[in-house]
Amino acid sequence: MVDIQPLALNSSGTKRAPLINVPVGLVARQYIKEGAVVLVQFLDRSKENWDRTSSQEFPIGSKRMHDVNDAVVSEVMWVEGH
C-alpha cells in the first residue's frame, strides 16, 4: 500500500488531494519506491469487499463507481536510476 501525490494540478494551480493506502500490482512492486512516477487506474466498482489475498469473487459493497477510493497502482512509469 502506498500514498500517492498526483502530479497534475487543479485548474486553480493547487495540488490535488493525495490518494492514501493505494494497493500496488505485483509487477509494479519490483520497481516502486519513494519518488517514483506511477500509473494509477481506478476500478469500475467499489473495491471495499475485495480480498487482495485471493481470487475469490466478492459482493459489491456499494453502488460507488469510478471513484478515487478505488485506485490501484498498475505500473511504475519512471523511477530514478532506471
MODELLER restraints for C-alpha pairs under 7 A, 6 or more apart:
rsr = mdl.restraints
at = mdl.atoms
rsr.add(forms.Gaussian(group=physical.xy_distance, feature=features.Distance(at['CA:1:A'], at['CA:21:A']), mean=4.91, stdev=0.5))
rsr.add(forms.Gaussian(group=physical.xy_distance, feature=features.Distance(at['CA:1:A'], at['CA:22:A']), mean=5.02, stdev=0.5))
rsr.add(forms.Gaussian(group=physical.xy_distance, feature=features.Distance(at['CA:1:A'], at['CA:23:A']), mean=4.52, stdev=0.5))
rsr.add(forms.Gaussian(group=physical.xy_distance, feature=features.Distance(at['CA:1:A'], at['CA:24:A']), mean=6.09, stdev=0.5))
rsr.add(forms.Gaussian(group=physical.xy_distance, feature=features.Distance(at['CA:2:A'], at['CA:20:A']), mean=6.65, stdev=0.5))
rsr.add(forms.Gaussian(group=physical.xy_distance, feature=features.Distance(at['CA:2:A'], at['CA:21:A']), mean=5.06, stdev=0.5))
rsr.add(forms.Gaussian(group=physical.xy_distance, feature=features.Distance(at['CA:2:A'], at['CA:22:A']), mean=5.13, stdev=0.5))
rsr.add(forms.Gaussian(group=physical.xy_distance, feature=features.Distance(at['CA:2:A'], at['CA:23:A']), mean=6.58, stdev=0.5))
rsr.add(forms.Gaussian(group=physical.xy_distance, feature=features.Distance(at['CA:3:A'], at['CA:18:A']), mean=6.83, stdev=0.5))
rsr.add(forms.Gaussian(group=physical.xy_distance, feature=features.Distance(at['CA:3:A'], at['CA:19:A']), mean=5.62, stdev=0.5))
rsr.add(forms.Gaussian(group=physical.xy_distance, feature=features.Distance(at['CA:3:A'], at['CA:20:A']), mean=4.45, stdev=0.5))
rsr.add(forms.Gaussian(group=physical.xy_distance, feature=features.Distance(at['CA:3:A'], at['CA:21:A']), mean=5.42, stdev=0.5))
rsr.add(forms.Gaussian(group=physical.xy_distance, feature=features.Distance(at['CA:3:A'], at['CA:22:A']), mean=6.23, stdev=0.5))
rsr.add(forms.Gaussian(group=physical.xy_distance, feature=features.Distance(at['CA:4:A'], at['CA:18:A']), mean=5.47, stdev=0.5))
rsr.add(forms.Gaussian(group=physical.xy_distance, feature=features.Distance(at['CA:4:A'], at['CA:19:A']), mean=5.02, stdev=0.5))
rsr.add(forms.Gaussian(group=physical.xy_distance, feature=features.Distance(at['CA:4:A'], at['CA:20:A']), mean=6.49, stdev=0.5))
rsr.add(forms.Gaussian(group=physical.xy_distance, feature=features.Distance(at['CA:5:A'], at['CA:18:A']), mean=4.56, stdev=0.5))
rsr.add(forms.Gaussian(group=physical.xy_distance, feature=features.Distance(at['CA:5:A'], at['CA:19:A']), mean=6.49, stdev=0.5))
rsr.add(forms.Gaussian(group=physical.xy_distance, feature=features.Distance(at['CA:6:A'], at['CA:16:A']), mean=6.23, stdev=0.5))
rsr.add(forms.Gaussian(group=physical.xy_distance, feature=features.Distance(at['CA:6:A'], at['CA:18:A']), mean=6.45, stdev=0.5))
rsr.add(forms.Gaussian(group=physical.xy_distance, feature=features.Distance(at['CA:9:A'], at['CA:15:A']), mean=4.97, stdev=0.5))
rsr.add(forms.Gaussian(group=physical.xy_distance, feature=features.Distance(at['CA:9:A'], at['CA:16:A']), mean=5.90, stdev=0.5))
rsr.add(forms.Gaussian(group=physical.xy_distance, feature=features.Distance(at['CA:10:A'], at['CA:16:A']), mean=5.95, stdev=0.5))
rsr.add(forms.Gaussian(group=physical.xy_distance, feature=features.Distance(at['CA:22:A'], at['CA:71:A']), mean=6.00, stdev=0.5))
rsr.add(forms.Gaussian(group=physical.xy_distance, feature=features.Distance(at['CA:22:A'], at['CA:72:A']), mean=5.71, stdev=0.5))
rsr.add(forms.Gaussian(group=physical.xy_distance, feature=features.Distance(at['CA:22:A'], at['CA:73:A']), mean=6.84, stdev=0.5))
rsr.add(forms.Gaussian(group=physical.xy_distance, feature=features.Distance(at['CA:23:A'], at['CA:72:A']), mean=5.28, stdev=0.5))
rsr.add(forms.Gaussian(group=physical.xy_distance, feature=features.Distance(at['CA:23:A'], at['CA:73:A']), mean=6.26, stdev=0.5))
rsr.add(forms.Gaussian(group=physical.xy_distance, feature=features.Distance(at['CA:24:A'], at['CA:72:A']), mean=5.96, stdev=0.5))
rsr.add(forms.Gaussian(group=physical.xy_distance, feature=features.Distance(at['CA:24:A'], at['CA:73:A']), mean=4.65, stdev=0.5))
rsr.add(forms.Gaussian(group=physical.xy_distance, feature=features.Distance(at['CA:24:A'], at['CA:74:A']), mean=6.48, stdev=0.5))
rsr.add(forms.Gaussian(group=physical.xy_distance, feature=features.Distance(at['CA:25:A'], at['CA:73:A']), mean=5.95, stdev=0.5))
rsr.add(forms.Gaussian(group=physical.xy_distance, feature=features.Distance(at['CA:25:A'], at['CA:74:A']), mean=5.25, stdev=0.5))
rsr.add(forms.Gaussian(group=physical.xy_distance, feature=features.Distance(at['CA:28:A'], at['CA:74:A']), mean=6.26, stdev=0.5))
rsr.add(forms.Gaussian(group=physical.xy_distance, feature=features.Distance(at['CA:28:A'], at['CA:75:A']), mean=5.06, stdev=0.5))
rsr.add(forms.Gaussian(group=physical.xy_distance, feature=features.Distance(at['CA:28:A'], at['CA:76:A']), mean=5.59, stdev=0.5))
rsr.add(forms.Gaussian(group=physical.xy_distance, feature=features.Distance(at['CA:31:A'], at['CA:76:A']), mean=6.58, stdev=0.5))
rsr.add(forms.Gaussian(group=physical.xy_distance, feature=features.Distance(at['CA:32:A'], at['CA:76:A']), mean=6.24, stdev=0.5))
rsr.add(forms.Gaussian(group=physical.xy_distance, feature=features.Distance(at['CA:35:A'], at['CA:79:A']), mean=6.97, stdev=0.5))
rsr.add(forms.Gaussian(group=physical.xy_distance, feature=features.Distance(at['CA:36:A'], at['CA:76:A']), mean=6.79, stdev=0.5))
rsr.add(forms.Gaussian(group=physical.xy_distance, feature=features.Distance(at['CA:36:A'], at['CA:78:A']), mean=5.77, stdev=0.5))
rsr.add(forms.Gaussian(group=physical.xy_distance, feature=features.Distance(at['CA:36:A'], at['CA:79:A']), mean=4.50, stdev=0.5))
rsr.add(forms.Gaussian(group=physical.xy_distance, feature=features.Distance(at['CA:37:A'], at['CA:76:A']), mean=6.05, stdev=0.5))
rsr.add(forms.Gaussian(group=physical.xy_distance, feature=features.Distance(at['CA:37:A'], at['CA:77:A']), mean=5.47, stdev=0.5))
rsr.add(forms.Gaussian(group=physical.xy_distance, feature=features.Distance(at['CA:37:A'], at['CA:78:A']), mean=5.04, stdev=0.5))
rsr.add(forms.Gaussian(group=physical.xy_distance, feature=features.Distance(at['CA:37:A'], at['CA:79:A']), mean=6.36, stdev=0.5))
rsr.add(forms.Gaussian(group=physical.xy_distance, feature=features.Distance(at['CA:38:A'], at['CA:73:A']), mean=6.59, stdev=0.5))
rsr.add(forms.Gaussian(group=physical.xy_distance, feature=features.Distance(at['CA:38:A'], at['CA:75:A']), mean=5.67, stdev=0.5))
rsr.add(forms.Gaussian(group=physical.xy_distance, feature=features.Distance(at['CA:38:A'], at['CA:76:A']), mean=4.35, stdev=0.5))
rsr.add(forms.Gaussian(group=physical.xy_distance, feature=features.Distance(at['CA:38:A'], at['CA:77:A']), mean=5.17, stdev=0.5))
rsr.add(forms.Gaussian(group=physical.xy_distance, feature=features.Distance(at['CA:38:A'], at['CA:78:A']), mean=6.99, stdev=0.5))
rsr.add(forms.Gaussian(group=physical.xy_distance, feature=features.Distance(at['CA:39:A'], at['CA:73:A']), mean=5.86, stdev=0.5))
rsr.add(forms.Gaussian(group=physical.xy_distance, feature=features.Distance(at['CA:39:A'], at['CA:74:A']), mean=5.83, stdev=0.5))
rsr.add(forms.Gaussian(group=physical.xy_distance, feature=features.Distance(at['CA:39:A'], at['CA:75:A']), mean=5.07, stdev=0.5))
rsr.add(forms.Gaussian(group=physical.xy_distance, feature=features.Distance(at['CA:39:A'], at['CA:76:A']), mean=6.20, stdev=0.5))
rsr.add(forms.Gaussian(group=physical.xy_distance, feature=features.Distance(at['CA:39:A'], at['CA:77:A']), mean=6.40, stdev=0.5))
rsr.add(forms.Gaussian(group=physical.xy_distance, feature=features.Distance(at['CA:40:A'], at['CA:71:A']), mean=6.31, stdev=0.5))
rsr.add(forms.Gaussian(group=physical.xy_distance, feature=features.Distance(at['CA:40:A'], at['CA:72:A']), mean=5.59, stdev=0.5))
rsr.add(forms.Gaussian(group=physical.xy_distance, feature=features.Distance(at['CA:40:A'], at['CA:73:A']), mean=4.52, stdev=0.5))
rsr.add(forms.Gaussian(group=physical.xy_distance, feature=features.Distance(at['CA:40:A'], at['CA:74:A']), mean=5.99, stdev=0.5))
rsr.add(forms.Gaussian(group=physical.xy_distance, feature=features.Distance(at['CA:41:A'], at['CA:71:A']), mean=5.61, stdev=0.5))
rsr.add(forms.Gaussian(group=physical.xy_distance, feature=features.Distance(at['CA:41:A'], at['CA:72:A']), mean=5.36, stdev=0.5))
rsr.add(forms.Gaussian(group=physical.xy_distance, feature=features.Distance(at['CA:41:A'], at['CA:73:A']), mean=6.33, stdev=0.5))
rsr.add(forms.Gaussian(group=physical.xy_distance, feature=features.Distance(at['CA:41:A'], at['CA:74:A']), mean=6.61, stdev=0.5))
rsr.add(forms.Gaussian(group=physical.xy_distance, feature=features.Distance(at['CA:42:A'], at['CA:66:A']), mean=6.19, stdev=0.5))
rsr.add(forms.Gaussian(group=physical.xy_distance, feature=features.Distance(at['CA:42:A'], at['CA:67:A']), mean=6.81, stdev=0.5))
rsr.add(forms.Gaussian(group=physical.xy_distance, feature=features.Distance(at['CA:42:A'], at['CA:68:A']), mean=6.68, stdev=0.5))
rsr.add(forms.Gaussian(group=physical.xy_distance, feature=features.Distance(at['CA:42:A'], at['CA:70:A']), mean=5.33, stdev=0.5))
rsr.add(forms.Gaussian(group=physical.xy_distance, feature=features.Distance(at['CA:42:A'], at['CA:71:A']), mean=4.38, stdev=0.5))
rsr.add(forms.Gaussian(group=physical.xy_distance, feature=features.Distance(at['CA:42:A'], at['CA:72:A']), mean=6.12, stdev=0.5))
rsr.add(forms.Gaussian(group=physical.xy_distance, feature=features.Distance(at['CA:43:A'], at['CA:66:A']), mean=6.35, stdev=0.5))
rsr.add(forms.Gaussian(group=physical.xy_distance, feature=features.Distance(at['CA:43:A'], at['CA:70:A']), mean=5.47, stdev=0.5))
rsr.add(forms.Gaussian(group=physical.xy_distance, feature=features.Distance(at['CA:43:A'], at['CA:71:A']), mean=6.46, stdev=0.5))
rsr.add(forms.Gaussian(group=physical.xy_distance, feature=features.Distance(at['CA:44:A'], at['CA:65:A']), mean=5.47, stdev=0.5))
rsr.add(forms.Gaussian(group=physical.xy_distance, feature=features.Distance(at['CA:44:A'], at['CA:66:A']), mean=5.16, stdev=0.5))
rsr.add(forms.Gaussian(group=physical.xy_distance, feature=features.Distance(at['CA:45:A'], at['CA:64:A']), mean=6.08, stdev=0.5))
rsr.add(forms.Gaussian(group=physical.xy_distance, feature=features.Distance(at['CA:45:A'], at['CA:65:A']), mean=4.69, stdev=0.5))
rsr.add(forms.Gaussian(group=physical.xy_distance, feature=features.Distance(at['CA:45:A'], at['CA:66:A']), mean=6.45, stdev=0.5))
rsr.add(forms.Gaussian(group=physical.xy_distance, feature=features.Distance(at['CA:46:A'], at['CA:60:A']), mean=6.32, stdev=0.5))
rsr.add(forms.Gaussian(group=physical.xy_distance, feature=features.Distance(at['CA:46:A'], at['CA:61:A']), mean=6.47, stdev=0.5))
rsr.add(forms.Gaussian(group=physical.xy_distance, feature=features.Distance(at['CA:46:A'], at['CA:62:A']), mean=6.27, stdev=0.5))
rsr.add(forms.Gaussian(group=physical.xy_distance, feature=features.Distance(at['CA:46:A'], at['CA:64:A']), mean=5.57, stdev=0.5))
rsr.add(forms.Gaussian(group=physical.xy_distance, feature=features.Distance(at['CA:46:A'], at['CA:65:A']), mean=6.32, stdev=0.5))
rsr.add(forms.Gaussian(group=physical.xy_distance, feature=features.Distance(at['CA:46:A'], at['CA:70:A']), mean=6.00, stdev=0.5))
rsr.add(forms.Gaussian(group=physical.xy_distance, feature=features.Distance(at['CA:47:A'], at['CA:70:A']), mean=5.83, stdev=0.5))
rsr.add(forms.Gaussian(group=physical.xy_distance, feature=features.Distance(at['CA:48:A'], at['CA:61:A']), mean=6.10, stdev=0.5))
rsr.add(forms.Gaussian(group=physical.xy_distance, feature=features.Distance(at['CA:49:A'], at['CA:58:A']), mean=6.19, stdev=0.5))
rsr.add(forms.Gaussian(group=physical.xy_distance, feature=features.Distance(at['CA:49:A'], at['CA:59:A']), mean=6.58, stdev=0.5))
rsr.add(forms.Gaussian(group=physical.xy_distance, feature=features.Distance(at['CA:49:A'], at['CA:60:A']), mean=6.60, stdev=0.5))
rsr.add(forms.Gaussian(group=physical.xy_distance, feature=features.Distance(at['CA:49:A'], at['CA:61:A']), mean=5.94, stdev=0.5))
rsr.add(forms.Gaussian(group=physical.xy_distance, feature=features.Distance(at['CA:50:A'], at['CA:58:A']), mean=5.99, stdev=0.5))
